[in-house]
Amino acid sequence: MRCVERTYEYLDGLALVALLQANDLDAHLFDEHFVRQDWFSIIFYGGFRLMVPAEQLSAARELIEAFRQGALALNDNVDDMPACPLCCNTFSHWNDRPRDWIRFAQFLFWPIALLPLIFRYDFTHRYRCESCGHHWLERPTTSFAELQAQAETALNQTMP
């Protein structure tokens, strides 16, 4: 096993291991539990070591370099947002502040603080069109259980 990179950030190390393992490289985060025991001394211990077999060292370095330069970044796809039901424009975004008056009412009346828990879909999945300014609510069409079943079947199809 050879050291590809050292990192002082635990989550950075885990992300790099996941990246390398997703590209069929045998990557491991060494000293993971040892360094996390005494995190005040991370610099003294040398941080976390990202290790791969010697024959995969050059491929791992290329992948990590591409990751650091941003070549593996995902493009923002406009199709991820739903189209406006009024003007059919696909340039929409999340409505940041769907119900400001309810937040104010939470300070005045404490039982209203439970409303976001009860009506959670009325406070989430809200969109605003950039061209016409229309606000609308789009609830998810599939449940979490259906999404999980789809992910499991896709995973079983890819596994030999």
ABEGO torsion letter per residue (X at the ends): XBBABBBABAAAAAAAAAAAAAAGBBBBBBGAAAAAABAAAAAAAGEBBBBBBAAAAAAAAAAAAAAAAGAABBBBBAAABBBBAAAGBABBBBBABABAAAAAAAAABAAAAAAAAABAAAABGBBBBAAAGBBBBBBBABBAAAAAAAAAAAAAAABX
